[in-house]
């Protein structure tokens, strides 16, 4: 959503419980390096920054040290606030004019439920008179831009997680133009779902679910790992099961409500940093007829041997080409 050309950059992911970063000192991914740092509970909640001073200290003392001062920085637009909307446009509008057209039409032919939005456009089929609009409230991204600047980093890109996941899947050659994919990105307390079909992002859904992050303990070995206290793990599995059943409802909505039974999901792709991702895969395989692909370490490390599955979305952000 904002760009500044330079080959080296740092891509940053902030969740309620951890900050991750990939420092790319050049275009060759074999030279990229990943970092992780658990966050104090309450600093960030539901993608909303609650303690800006504490997070500033992390950005200044850790991220800026990993990346180097004045490094270009890339961030995600918070999943909680991203809106996907299709819009029609005149045939004589070129693709590079679409964003300006949307800005001119806001409040006229195009309406959004918030003021002063950040917007980007995506035109999967040029010349068909239709395109997709991504929009989000500017408040949280503006906060993050201020933190980056205060920490001597240069804001370069704010991208949408779903697009970063698709970019990675395309790089790994796991998606085909004639197929429809439901992509489920699992965090410890969040689930982001997108449906990508025939080269077009058709559906976005974000869901949070209740789990007490203070009950999650982390260990530092080669990487940080999180584990839930054993006596409450069954309760957490019930929460996950509810979310997995929601995937079934979304697939039925996509097939019957959006496409009148004429299009359905061909494959489910799961990824993320949820420690129970193998359990999620097993449940889906046992209860769904749709084939399941999991972006585990072995899949990621065929192309990015220095990274684990937890870095998947962040790799997609780092892969973004900036003109």
PyMOL commands that set and color helices and strands:
alter all, ss='L'
color gray80, all
select helices_A, chain A and resi 29-31+52-67+79-81+95-105+139-150+161-171+213-215+230-258+277-287+297-301+309-318
alter helices_A, ss='H'
color red, helices_A
select strands_A, chain A and resi 9-14+18-24+33-38+44-45+48-49+72-76+83-88+117-122+130-137+154-159+180-186+190-197+200-208+216-220+224-228+267-272+291-294
alter strands_A, ss='S'
color yellow, strands_A
deselect
rebuild
show_as cartoon
